[in-house]
């Protein structure tokens, strides 16, 4: 009876309100993806959006519930499914977090939420995730400029329309301050809550100056 009551309480839990212009960023957290993470932060900020990521989740909170809440409260989400190969460390495994979070996004079924899928290699997703066949996938070729090009295609109807060169300028600004941002946070990489927040603040300020 207690279990049934708990289940009913969960069903009645109010849905999180959607944060206008928030973009949930679902990307690999590894050293090889560092440049593309900065590119996504720069590009998303250039469009006037606010990047969000699981990096922000405090350790004290239940992670899966917080991920679902973060996705549901964002207006958009970008899912990069580039990491399908086996990693180098034993036991060698593929990375399942990105497709898992895409599945959560689709499963939430929020009509106010729009999601896009990005990949490095053309046609590979037909093999790695065939259930998405028929969905437009944005191929960025694993390059910074490719990320900017595909974000421009994905958000072509957005009010603010930065071009690739403007996004590159924002990228160069946060890249130039990247080392000092890491030092200030006592971190070694950008996959850190404080570093992610500080880079987003830098990118937003640069975007407000460079993009009309």
Beta strands, then each sheet from edge to edge (+ up, - down):
strand 1: 19-26
strand 2: 50-52
strand 3: 74-80
strand 4: 114-119
strand 5: 137-139
sheet 1: 2+ 1+ 3+ 4+ 5+
end
